[in-house]
Amino acid sequence: MVKSVYIHIPFCQQICHYCDFTKFFYNEKLATEYIEALSNEINTNVNGTKNKVNTIFIGGGTPTSLNMEQLRSLMQIIDNKFDVENCKEFTIESNPGDFDKEKIKLLRSYGVNRISLGVQVFDDAMLEELGRLHTVKDVYSTINQLQQHGFYNISIDLIYALPNQTVEQFKQSLDEAVSFGLPHYSTYALQIEPKTVFYQRHKKGKLHRPPEESEVQMYEILKNTMHLEGVNHYEISNFAKTGYESQHNLTYWNNEYYYGFGAGAHGYLAGKRTGNIRPLPAYVKEAMKTGKPILNTEEISIKEMVEEEMFLGLRKTKGINKNHFHKKFGFSYETIYKHAVSSLIQKGWLAENASNIYLTDQGMLFGNEVFEQFLLEEKDLMHVR
């Protein structure tokens, strides 16, 4: 069963200097054409109406950069195809300052029950350096407006290890973020991605991230602060009050199936992963013509499924449930990973209890090195088939 739906809206009022997602400057005519193409893609790939799913996530880009008519059309498309009324979690991404009363009421009327706000940092100078349009004042007014209209399940994104950011500056920004008492926080260390403004500056020696020891210190402060606030660390980069963990993102980390619609969107259906065409005109043309604007399809072998189960599952602080692994694949993780797990436990990067294997605090700092230990050769699975 496909449990989740991801829908990508690639439009932004401004392109941030660090962002490498599929995005384009908002243009009313292009956005209207895009919604029509998106509708055709969804209708072609999802049979019937009112399909039951657990989560819907509208990401971007900035979905709320759409005008009222376009946003209403998008919501109507979703409402026709999916049983929104019984959907556990319906999230839309937005930026502070994007909302007015009408948009908030529209989203509420169509069953949206969770807002993910791209705040990034509580510092106006750093926001400008990131290429963001909003100010700290906009964060306060937006959260206040959302809460006045009944939205309390609000998540905010924070980025740390920003150019020239000190540990003390990060701590001040974090303290301001948790003062809202929100139920969910997503936090990421800045990554310098190709094809971004920051990448070009970095190549020219004009942009410098804080030293690695400062980044580690920021992460430790982050974890300690959230713990003191009663916000649980449930995934490497995510913190939530009990019951407010992102159900949509857990679909990814639990390695479960999901639809992916829109330019550059990725989906995971039985036995295959798909990636859509990224350039906007090419996406619109193919989505209107065939309803299947797919750039590539990757058949997922048992080897890759097992590897992904480990990579994704270990991102959760609870880690991987041994019984669930056995039930899903028909053999124990120890059959192929006993040596790797023992070695990582000796290093202090992994730990285990009766039911689970999970990353230690130190292991979270070396996540990629840990995950590398779970890459397999085809011969590793010969004796379990």
C-alpha positions as CSV (number, residue, x, y, z in Angstrom):
1,M,0.0,0.0,0.0
2,V,1.2,3.5,-0.9
3,K,1.0,5.4,2.4
4,S,2.1,8.9,1.5
5,V,2.0,11.5,-1.2
6,Y,4.6,14.2,-2.0
7,I,3.7,17.0,-4.3
8,H,6.4,19.5,-5.5
9,I,5.6,23.1,-6.2
10,P,8.8,24.6,-7.7
11,F,8.0,28.3,-7.5
12,C,9.7,30.9,-5.3
13,Q,9.6,34.6,-5.0
14,Q,13.4,34.5,-4.5
15,I,16.0,31.8,-5.1
16,C,18.0,31.3,-1.8
17,H,21.7,31.2,-2.1
18,Y,22.1,27.7,-0.6
19,C,19.2,25.8,-2.2
20,D,19.6,23.1,-4.9
21,F,16.0,21.9,-5.0
22,T,14.1,22.2,-8.2
23,K,12.9,25.8,-8.2
24,F,12.0,28.7,-10.5
25,F,11.0,32.3,-10.1
26,Y,7.2,32.6,-9.7
27,N,5.4,33.5,-12.9
28,E,1.6,33.5,-12.8
29,K,1.1,32.1,-16.3
30,L,3.7,29.3,-15.8
31,A,2.3,28.4,-12.4
32,T,-1.2,28.0,-13.9
33,E,0.1,25.8,-16.6
34,Y,2.1,23.8,-14.0
35,I,-1.0,23.2,-11.9
36,E,-2.8,21.9,-14.9
37,A,0.1,19.5,-15.8
38,L,0.3,18.4,-12.2
39,S,-3.4,17.6,-12.2
40,N,-2.9,15.4,-15.3
41,E,0.1,13.6,-13.8
42,I,-1.9,12.8,-10.6
43,N,-5.0,11.7,-12.4
44,T,-3.0,9.5,-14.7
45,N,-1.2,7.7,-12.0
46,V,-3.8,7.4,-9.2
47,N,-6.9,5.4,-10.0
48,G,-10.3,6.4,-8.7
49,T,-11.1,9.0,-6.1
50,K,-10.7,9.5,-2.3
51,N,-7.8,7.1,-2.1
52,K,-6.7,6.4,1.5
53,V,-3.3,7.7,2.5
54,N,-1.7,8.5,5.8
55,T,0.2,11.6,4.9
56,I,0.3,14.3,2.2
57,F,3.2,16.8,1.9
58,I,3.2,19.8,-0.4
59,G,6.8,20.9,-0.7
60,G,8.9,23.2,-2.8
61,G,10.0,25.7,-3.7
62,T,7.4,27.7,-1.9
63,P,3.9,26.3,-2.4
64,T,2.3,29.3,-0.8
65,S,3.8,31.5,-3.5
66,L,0.9,30.4,-5.6
67,N,-2.0,32.9,-5.8
68,M,-5.4,32.1,-4.3
69,E,-6.9,30.7,-7.4
70,Q,-3.9,28.4,-8.1
71,L,-3.8,27.3,-4.5
72,R,-7.5,26.5,-4.5
73,S,-7.1,24.5,-7.8
74,L,-4.2,22.5,-6.2
75,M,-6.3,21.8,-3.1
76,Q,-9.3,20.7,-5.2
77,I,-7.1,18.3,-7.2
78,I,-5.8,16.7,-4.0
79,D,-9.2,16.6,-2.4
80,N,-10.7,14.8,-5.4
81,K,-8.0,12.1,-5.5
82,F,-7.2,11.5,-1.8
83,D,-9.3,11.0,1.3
84,V,-8.1,14.1,3.0
85,E,-10.7,13.9,5.8
86,N,-9.1,10.7,7.1
87,C,-5.5,11.6,6.4
88,K,-3.4,11.7,9.6
89,E,-1.1,14.5,8.5
90,F,-1.4,17.1,5.7
91,T,1.5,19.4,5.6
92,I,2.4,22.4,3.4
93,E,5.7,24.2,3.4
94,S,5.8,28.0,3.5
95,N,8.0,31.0,4.3
96,P,7.3,33.5,7.0
97,G,5.5,36.5,5.5
98,D,3.8,34.4,2.8
99,F,0.4,34.1,4.5
100,D,-2.7,36.3,4.7
101,K,-6.0,35.5,6.4
102,E,-7.6,34.2,3.2
103,K,-4.8,31.7,2.4
104,I,-4.8,30.4,5.9
105,K,-8.6,29.9,5.8
106,L,-8.4,28.2,2.4
107,L,-5.8,25.7,3.7
108,R,-7.8,25.0,6.8
109,S,-11.0,24.4,4.8
110,Y,-9.2,21.8,2.6
111,G,-7.9,19.8,5.6
112,V,-4.3,21.0,5.9
113,N,-3.3,20.4,9.5
114,R,0.4,21.0,9.6
115,I,2.6,24.0,8.5
116,S,6.4,23.7,7.9
117,L,8.0,27.2,8.0
118,G,11.4,27.9,6.5
119,V,12.7,30.2,9.2
120,Q,16.4,29.1,8.9
121,V,17.9,31.6,11.4
122,F,16.8,34.3,13.9
123,D,19.1,37.0,12.6
124,D,18.2,39.5,10.0
125,A,21.7,40.0,8.6
126,M,22.2,36.3,8.2
127,L,18.8,35.9,6.6
128,E,19.8,38.5,4.0
129,E,23.1,36.7,3.5
130,L,21.2,33.5,2.8
131,G,19.1,35.3,0.2
132,R,15.9,35.1,2.2
133,L,13.1,37.6,1.8
134,H,11.6,37.5,5.3
135,T,12.8,39.1,8.5
136,V,12.7,37.8,12.1
137,K,9.7,40.1,12.7
138,D,7.8,38.2,9.9
139,V,8.4,34.9,11.8
140,Y,6.6,36.3,14.9
141,S,3.7,37.7,12.9
142,T,3.3,34.6,10.8
143,I,3.3,32.2,13.8
144,N,0.9,34.4,15.7
145,Q,-1.5,34.6,12.6
146,L,-1.4,30.8,12.1
147,Q,-2.1,30.1,15.8
148,Q,-5.0,32.7,15.8
149,H,-6.6,30.7,13.0
150,G,-6.2,27.3,14.7
151,F,-2.9,26.0,13.4
152,Y,-0.8,24.7,16.3
153,N,1.0,21.8,14.6
154,I,3.8,24.1,13.3
155,S,7.3,23.0,12.4
156,I,10.2,25.4,11.8
157,D,13.4,24.7,9.8
158,L,16.7,25.9,11.2
159,I,20.1,25.9,9.5
160,Y,23.3,26.1,11.5
161,A,27.0,26.3,10.6
162,L,26.2,29.3,8.5
163,P,29.0,31.4,6.9
164,N,30.8,33.2,9.7
165,Q,28.3,32.1,12.3
166,T,29.7,31.8,15.8
167,V,28.6,29.2,18.4
168,E,27.2,32.0,20.5
169,Q,25.2,33.4,17.6
170,F,23.8,29.9,16.9
171,K,22.8,29.5,20.6
172,Q,21.0,32.9,20.6
173,S,19.1,31.9,17.4
174,L,18.2,28.5,18.8
175,D,17.0,30.0,22.1
176,E,14.7,32.3,20.2
177,A,13.4,29.4,18.2
178,V,12.5,27.2,21.2
179,S,10.9,30.2,23.0
180,F,7.9,29.7,20.7
181,G,7.3,26.2,22.3
182,L,6.5,24.7,19.0
183,P,5.9,20.9,18.6
184,H,8.5,20.3,15.9
185,Y,11.9,21.5,14.8
186,S,14.0,20.4,11.7
187,T,17.6,21.4,12.0
188,Y,20.4,21.1,9.3
189,A,24.0,21.9,9.1
190,L,24.6,24.1,6.0
191,Q,25.8,22.0,3.0
192,I,27.5,23.8,0.1
193,E,25.6,22.3,-2.9
194,P,26.7,22.5,-6.6
195,K,24.8,25.0,-8.8
196,T,24.1,27.4,-6.0
197,V,25.3,30.9,-5.3
198,F,27.1,29.7,-2.1
199,Y,28.9,27.1,-4.2
200,Q,30.3,29.7,-6.6
201,R,31.4,31.9,-3.7
202,H,33.0,29.0,-1.9
203,K,34.9,28.0,-5.0
204,K,36.3,31.6,-5.2
205,G,37.3,31.5,-1.5
206,K,34.7,34.1,-0.6
207,L,32.6,31.9,1.7
208,H,33.7,30.0,4.7
209,R,31.8,27.7,6.9
210,P,32.7,27.6,10.7
211,P,35.4,25.1,11.7
212,E,34.3,21.5,12.2
213,E,34.7,21.7,16.0
214,S,32.3,24.7,16.1
215,E,29.7,22.7,14.0
216,V,30.0,19.8,16.4
217,Q,29.6,22.1,19.4
218,M,26.5,23.6,17.8
219,Y,25.0,20.2,17.3
220,E,25.7,19.3,21.0
221,I,24.0,22.6,22.1
222,L,21.1,21.8,19.8
223,K,20.6,18.3,21.3
224,N,21.0,19.6,24.9
225,T,18.7,22.5,24.4
226,M,15.9,20.4,22.9
227,H,16.2,17.9,25.7
228,L,15.8,20.6,28.3
229,E,12.7,21.9,26.5
230,G,11.1,18.4,26.4
231,V,11.4,18.1,22.6
232,N,12.5,14.6,21.7
233,H,15.4,13.9,19.3
234,Y,13.7,11.3,17.1
235,E,15.9,11.5,13.9
236,I,19.4,12.8,13.2
237,S,18.1,16.2,12.2
238,N,14.6,16.3,13.7
239,F,13.1,17.0,17.1
240,A,9.5,16.8,18.2
241,K,7.2,16.8,21.2
242,T,5.7,13.4,21.8
243,G,3.0,12.7,19.2
244,Y,4.2,15.4,16.8
245,E,6.9,13.5,14.9
246,S,6.6,14.1,11.2
247,Q,4.6,11.1,10.0
248,H,5.4,11.9,6.4
249,N,9.2,11.9,6.9
250,L,8.9,8.7,8.9
251,T,7.5,7.1,5.7
252,Y,10.9,7.9,4.1
253,W,13.0,6.7,7.1
254,N,10.9,3.5,7.5
255,N,11.6,2.8,3.8
256,E,7.9,2.7,2.8
257,Y,6.2,3.4,-0.5
258,Y,5.1,7.0,-1.5
259,Y,3.9,8.8,-4.6
260,G,6.0,11.7,-5.9
261,F,4.4,14.3,-8.2
262,G,5.7,17.4,-9.8
263,A,8.9,18.6,-11.5
264,G,12.0,16.9,-10.0
265,A,9.9,14.9,-7.6
266,H,10.9,11.3,-6.5
267,G,8.5,8.5,-5.8
268,Y,9.0,5.0,-4.4
269,L,6.5,2.3,-5.5
270,A,6.7,-1.5,-5.3
271,G,10.1,-2.5,-6.5
272,K,11.1,0.8,-8.2
273,R,12.1,4.4,-7.5
274,T,11.2,7.1,-10.0
275,G,12.6,10.6,-10.6
276,N,10.7,13.2,-12.6
277,I,11.9,15.6,-15.2
278,R,13.3,18.8,-13.6
279,P,13.2,21.6,-16.2
280,L,9.8,23.2,-16.0
281,P,8.8,23.4,-19.7
282,A,9.9,19.8,-20.3
283,Y,8.0,18.6,-17.2
284,V,4.8,20.5,-18.3
285,K,5.0,19.2,-21.8
286,E,5.4,15.6,-20.9
287,A,2.9,15.7,-18.0
288,M,0.3,17.1,-20.3
289,K,1.1,14.7,-23.1
290,T,1.4,11.4,-21.3
291,G,0.8,12.1,-17.6
292,K,4.1,10.3,-16.9
293,P,6.9,12.9,-16.9
294,I,9.5,10.4,-15.6
295,L,13.2,11.1,-16.3
296,N,14.4,7.8,-14.8
297,T,13.1,4.6,-13.2
298,E,15.4,2.5,-11.0
299,E,14.5,-1.1,-10.3
300,I,15.3,-1.8,-6.7
301,S,17.0,-5.1,-6.0
302,I,16.9,-7.0,-2.7
303,K,20.5,-5.8,-2.1
304,E,19.5,-2.2,-2.5
305,M,16.3,-2.6,-0.4
306,V,18.4,-4.1,2.5
307,E,21.0,-1.3,2.2
308,E,18.3,1.4,2.2
309,E,16.6,-0.2,5.2
310,M,19.8,0.2,7.2
311,F,20.8,3.7,5.9
312,L,17.3,5.2,6.4
313,G,16.4,3.3,9.5
314,L,19.5,4.3,11.4
315,R,18.7,7.9,10.9
316,K,15.9,7.5,13.5
317,T,17.2,7.6,17.1
318,K,15.2,4.4,17.8
319,G,17.1,2.8,15.0
320,I,16.2,-0.5,13.4
321,N,13.8,-3.0,14.9
322,K,15.4,-6.4,14.6
323,N,12.0,-8.3,14.4
324,H,10.7,-5.9,11.8
325,F,13.8,-6.4,9.7
326,H,13.4,-10.2,9.9
327,K,9.7,-10.0,9.1
328,K,10.3,-7.8,6.0
329,F,13.2,-9.7,4.5
330,G,12.8,-13.2,5.8
331,F,16.2,-13.4,7.4
332,S,18.0,-11.8,10.4
333,Y,20.1,-8.7,10.0
334,E,22.9,-10.7,11.7
335,T,23.0,-13.1,8.7
336,I,24.8,-10.4,6.7
337,Y,25.7,-7.6,9.1
338,K,26.9,-9.3,12.2
339,H,30.5,-8.4,11.7
340,A,29.7,-4.8,10.6
341,V,27.5,-4.2,13.7
342,S,30.0,-5.7,16.1
343,S,32.8,-3.5,14.7
344,L,30.7,-0.4,15.0
345,I,29.6,-1.2,18.5
346,Q,33.3,-1.6,19.4
347,K,34.0,1.9,18.0
348,G,31.2,3.3,20.1
349,W,29.2,4.4,17.0
350,L,26.4,1.8,17.3
351,A,24.5,0.3,20.3
352,E,21.9,-2.4,20.6
353,N,19.3,-3.6,23.0
354,A,17.0,-6.6,22.9
355,S,14.8,-5.2,20.1
356,N,16.8,-2.5,18.3
357,I,20.1,-1.4,16.8
358,Y,20.7,2.4,16.9
359,L,23.3,5.1,16.5
360,T,25.0,6.4,19.6
361,D,25.5,10.2,20.1
362,Q,29.0,9.8,18.7
363,G,27.7,7.7,15.9
364,M,25.4,10.5,14.8
365,L,28.4,12.7,14.2
366,F,29.8,10.0,11.9
367,G,26.6,9.0,10.2
368,N,28.1,8.6,6.6
369,E,31.0,6.5,7.8
370,V,28.6,4.3,9.7
371,F,26.3,3.9,6.7
372,E,29.2,2.9,4.4
373,Q,29.6,-0.2,6.5
374,F,26.3,-1.5,5.3
375,L,27.0,-1.5,1.6
376,L,26.8,-5.0,0.2
377,E,28.3,-7.1,-2.5
378,E,25.9,-9.3,-4.5
379,K,27.6,-12.4,-3.1
380,D,26.8,-11.3,0.5
381,L,23.1,-12.2,-0.2
382,M,23.7,-15.5,-2.0
383,H,23.1,-17.7,1.1
384,V,19.9,-16.0,2.2
385,R,18.0,-16.3,-1.1
